[in-house]
Amino acid sequence: LDAPRKQRHTARRVHARLVDEHDAQVSYSTVRDYVRRRRPEIAVEHGKVAVVAMVPQDHAPGVEAEVDFGEVWVVLDGVKTKCHLFVYRLSHSGAAVHRVYPTCGQEAFLQGHIEAFEALGGVPTGHIRYDNLTSAVSQVLYGSGRRRTENPRWVLFRSHYGFDAFYCHPGIEGAHEKGGVEGEVGRFRRAWLTPMPEVKTLDELNEKITGWEARDLHRRIEGHLHSVGHDLNIEQPLLNSLPADGFDPGLVLNPRVDRSALVTVRMVKYSVPARLIGRRVRVSLQASRVKVFDGRTLVADHPRRIARTGSVVDLDHYLEVLAFKPGALPGSTALAQARAAGVFTTSHEDFWIAARRVNGDADGTRQLIDVLLLHRAHRAGDVVAGIRAALHVGAVTAEVVAVETRRHAAAAAVGGASGDRHLLRHGHDVEQGAGQPERVVSLTMRRLLDPTAVIAGLPPDTRPLPDLAIYDRQLLGRATGTDHPIPAPDPGGQP
């Protein structure tokens, strides 16, 4: 072992010396097999190499956690899509939080931590183990132990939640330092994500994952006496509490709004209100959402598009423009996406057709735009109920829809306890999708149907009914040509 590396004995040289110097009767293969087995043993005995072995670990409750990403394929809206599984695992109990994101960038990395902290009710008092992923580490300082140059935003995040980071060694050696979460990624993927899940959105998939995590609390990890849920109940009270203020995990960008009221974020265009054309806005690019701010005011909130091209457009952002350009609505991208998302319903379509038939294309479209503006102040179900009520009586004007929308909203606010609840039950069905037509009725009809009802917020009329006998006497007096009153007929029928 002390000889120069290039002048050490090989198996062939050992065999030659045994034959020449000791007249040994031994084959080369026997010597070769012995040297292969004995060489690493000699190195270990002399302390030249470390023994490769796994040392069992015991983790105190509430102190440590581990984080890792794994790849997962999802059939997303009919398209096979590569996504990323974020896994956060408490080292003591083995309880884990899993989330699927379209990216493994820093926005998903931070969002996963926030959701995990909130789901488990606290933050570890010690440290969390990580790979040297670029979301946290800008540079690995080789030769300096575990020292790292950390990402500034990651340092701010750790300071906000008050925990330390433990960075594992690069490569396979480092993977063994957080073997719990490495194994959890594979176990969860095999148990719940095989075969590939088929969903419309990743939000739908993450809702399912929350249910699967609840079922996993009943399993028992090998070597543990109790279930994961039992150990989690012991560990949760020992976690540090969450800070009172939240943390925006989004990547901050400052694009300019183009002439089509769109901002470009990672090669995808997202709409904003048309009044912001030409101005710079602040974008928070999150794992699953894209939020746009004008100063401190949230002006747009879109689902993040996974593809690297295309656009996400909200019809509401263009209503003021379309009021002056009604002819641009039928072929607009905003209308096509609203139809595809189910926001522009068949009730809106029916109202638009009827309004154009009565008022012409331009004015009919403007009536529709006025109806769409009602969505800014009222729930979608209330507006749809108002549209159906107006269509039922042929009143295709935005004013009638507005009145019926407010009436339906008021009835829903009191749980249908108002005096005209018998007239509004169909509106409740509309909101729930049952869909019987709504009726527009007069004030007189409402009084006849329920005389005790409080109409339009006025107090009930408690005055007695008028006496009409005096009018009968006046009519009889005119018929005889005299102004003197004529006695009323006897109730018994005698003159």
HELIX and SHEET records of a PDB file:
HELIX    1   1 ARG A    5  GLN A    7  5                                   3    
HELIX    2   2 ALA A   11  HIS A   22  1                                  12    
HELIX    3   3 TYR A   28  GLU A   45  1                                  18    
HELIX    4   4 GLN A  106  LEU A  120  1                                  15    
HELIX    5   5 PRO A  152  TYR A  161  1                                  10    
HELIX    6   6 ILE A  172  GLU A  177  1                                   6    
HELIX    7   7 GLY A  179  TRP A  192  1                                  14    
HELIX    8   8 LEU A  202  ASP A  216  1                                  15    
HELIX    9   9 VAL A  228  GLU A  235  1                                   8    
HELIX   10  10 GLN A  236  LEU A  238  5                                   3    
HELIX   11  11 ALA A  274  LEU A  276  5                                   3    
HELIX   12  12 LEU A  315  TYR A  318  5                                   4    
HELIX   13  13 LEU A  319  PHE A  324  1                                   6    
HELIX   14  14 PRO A  326  ALA A  328  5                                   3    
HELIX   15  15 THR A  333  ALA A  341  1                                   9    
HELIX   16  16 THR A  346  ASN A  359  1                                  14    
HELIX   17  17 ASP A  361  LEU A  373  1                                  13    
HELIX   18  18 LEU A  374  ARG A  376  5                                   3    
HELIX   19  19 ALA A  380  HIS A  392  1                                  13    
HELIX   20  20 ALA A  398  ALA A  413  1                                  16    
HELIX   21  21 ARG A  421  GLN A  432  1                                  12    
HELIX   22  22 LEU A  443  LEU A  449  1                                   7    
HELIX   23  23 ALA A  469  ALA A  479  1                                  11    
SHEET    1   A 5 ALA A  96  TYR A 101  0                                        
SHEET    2   A 5 VAL A  79  LEU A  90 -1                                        
SHEET    3   A 5 ALA A  65  LEU A  76 -1                                        
SHEET    4   A 5 HIS A 127  TYR A 130  1                                        
SHEET    5   A 5 ASP A 164  TYR A 167  1                                        
SHEET    1   B 4 ALA A  96  TYR A 101  0                                        
SHEET    2   B 4 VAL A  79  LEU A  90 -1                                        
SHEET    3   B 4 ALA A  65  LEU A  76 -1                                        
SHEET    4   B 4 GLU A 198  VAL A 199  1                                        
SHEET    1   C 2 VAL A 137  VAL A 140  0                                        
SHEET    2   C 2 ARG A 148  GLU A 150 -1                                        
SHEET    1   D 4 LEU A 251  LEU A 253  0                                        
SHEET    2   D 4 ARG A 282  LEU A 285 -1                                        
SHEET    3   D 4 ARG A 289  ASP A 294 -1                                        
SHEET    4   D 4 THR A 297  PRO A 303 -1                                        
SHEET    1   E 3 LEU A 262  VAL A 265  0                                        
SHEET    2   E 3 VAL A 268  SER A 271 -1                                        
SHEET    3   E 3 SER A 311  VAL A 312  1                                        
END                                                                             
